[in-house]
Amino acid sequence: MTETTTPESAPAPGAKRPRNQPGSQPQGQPQRTREVHPVLQKLFELYPKLFGAHFLPLKLGAFQDLLAAHPEAFKKDELKVALGLHARSTRYLECVAAGHPRHDLQGEPVEPVAPEHVHHAIMEVFRRRQARSKEDLRPYVRTRLIEAIEATGLSREDYAERIRTQDEVATALLDEAFAELAAQAAKREALKRAFEASGKTVEQFADMYGMAPADVTRALEHAGQPR
């Protein structure tokens, strides 16, 4: 019997595991090799930009688009199973967690991934990596959450409303991320007040505090933004 791939161990042809990622398998250890699901192999051949060495988030409705574009190539049930494996794979979740937009079959970006989907992907990748790592990955995932929250532009209340998590670990990490964002906002606001009181130009103020002018400008631009 042909063994169907699991999401974690089903690399597309030419795929490489990301390096220097917390929780990644150490170099020198043997890699498990399993046969790629035949429908995923076909998808790779047809759409290497989406299903090749690097994945891209798929647009909503990609399943229907694939059936319409290749009515003779795919059976509905087999395609559904294959796309399920693909969407649950760690590599796919990683590309969603990175905040890449959704793409159509031509490989063109068409829409952003919803904040709740990005959040779910970040947390799921964290859980999988933490389960096989002796390293504490909380600082890493906290940084990813901060980046994701900032990218949305949502307030804490609006973000929490979109996420609606009941998981204790996820809730604690989210609280830590928002606490860090609040601390950063307070620092930016203090810097803004000091700059306004100084009467200096950005360049002069930056030189006084040993900062890069670009960092001062960025902090001033973001000062006062609610979280």
N, C-alpha and C positions, 0 to 999 in steps of 0.2 A: 504494500500500500504506500502511496506517496504521502509523505508527511506534510501537513499544512503548517505554514510558518506561524509562529507567534509574533505579535507586534514588536516585541523587544528585539528579536533575533532574525528579522527578515529584511536585511539590507537590499536595496535595489542594486542592479549591476553597476559597479564602479563606485558604490557608496563608501564613504569613510566615516568612522565614528569621530565626532568632534573631539579635539584635543584640549587639554588644560581645562576641562570642565570638572567642577567638584563632583565626586561620586563616580567618575568614569572608571572603567576597568583599567587597572595598572598595565603598563606596557610589559611585554614578556609573558603574559598569561595567554594560554591558548584561547582562540575565539571559537564559539560554537557556530557551526555552519549548517544551515537548514535550507531546504529547497524553497524557492520563492513561489508563492501562490501563482498559478498560471494566469489568472486574470490580472494580477498586479504586474506580472511580467509583460503582458500585452499592453497594459496602460503605460508602462515605462517605454515600450517601443513606440507607442503612438504619441506620447506626451512626455518626453524626457525632461522638459523644463519643470514639469509639475511633479513627476514621480521618479525622477532620476537620482543622481548623487545628492542633490539638494531638493528638499521638499518646499512647496509653497502652499499656503492656506487656499483651499478651494472655495469658490463662490457658492453661496447657498443655491441649491438647485442643480449642482454639477451632476448628480446622479441622473436626473431627467435629461440633461444636455448630452451626456454620454450615450444614453439609450437612443436619443434622437439622431445623434451623429453617426452611430455605428449599430444600427438595428440588427445586422447579421453577425456582428462580432461578439456581442455579449448577451447572455441570458440574464433576465432581470434578477432572479434570486442569487445567482453567482456573483453578479456585479455588486449587489447589495452587501453580500458577505465580504467581498474583497475590499470595498470602500470602508466597511466597518473596521476591518483589520488595519487598514491604512490610517484611518482617523484616530484610532486608539493607540497607534504606535508611538513610542517615545520620540522618535525623530519628527513625526508630524506635530506632536504636541510642543516640541521645542520651537518649531518655526512659528506656531501660533503664539507661544509665550513671548517670542521675540518682538511681537507687535507688527509683523508683516501684514500687509493688506490681503484680502481675499482676491484670487485671480480666476479669470475665466479659462476656457480650454485653450485659448490662444496665448495664454501666459501673460495676459494684460491685467493689471490691478483694476478692480472694479468697485470695491467697497472696503471700509475698515472692518476689522474683526470687532465684535461687540466687547465692551470692557469685561463683562462677566465671563465670556469665553476665554479671553486672555488670562484672566485671574484663575479660572479653573485649570488652564494648561500649566501655568506657573506652579500651582500647588500640586498638581498631579505629577509633574516632572520631579518636583522636590521630594514627594513621598517615595517615588520609585528609586531615586538616587540615594535618599537617606536610608532606605531599607537595606541597601547593599554596601553602605559606606560606614566606616568607623569615625569619619570626620563629621563634626557638627556643621551642617549646611544651613543652619538658620540665618547666619549673617548674609550668606549669599542670596538666599531667597528673599530676605528682607530688602536687600538692595534692588532685586528684580521687581518686587512689589512697589517700591517707591518710584521706580522708573515708569511702571505701568500706570500708577495713579496719576503721576504728573502728566503723562501723555494724554490722559482723558480730559484734563481740565475740570473734572468734577469736584464738588465739595465733598467733605467726608460723609455728610448725610446722604447725598445723592449717590455716591459710590457704594456705600453700604446698602442702600436700597436696591441697587442693581445686583449686588453680589448675593446678599441674603444667605450667608453661610451660617450653619449651626455647628460646624466642626470646631472643637475647642482649640486645636493647634492653629488652624487657619485664622480663627478670631484673634488669638494672642499675637500672631505674626502681623496681622493687619493693624492691631492696636500699636504695636511697636513701630510699624512703618509710618503710621500717622503721627506718632509722637516725634519721630525723627523729622518728619516734614514740618511739624509745628516748631521744632527747635531751629530748623534752618530758616523758617519764615521770620522767627524772632531775631535771629542774627542779621538777616537782611534788613529788617526794619530798624534795628539799632544802627547799622551801618548807614542807612539812609539819613537818619536823624543826625548822625555825626557829620556826614557829608554836607548836609544843608547848613549846619551850624559853622562849618569850617570856612566857608566863603572861598574855597579852593576850586580849581578846575579838577576834572576827573584825573588827569595825569598827575597833578600836584598832590591830590589826596591819595592816590595809589602809591606814590613815591613815599609819602609820609608813613604809610602803614605797611610798606614792603609788599604791596599787592600789584598784580598785573592790571593795567587800565581796563582790559577787556573783562576781567573778573568783577571789577567795581561796576562797570556799566551793566553787566548782566545782573548783578545783585540789585542795582537800583531799578532796573526794568521790572524785576519780579517782586520787589518790596511791596507789601500791602495786599498781595493777591490772597484771597481767602482760601482756607483749606477746611 
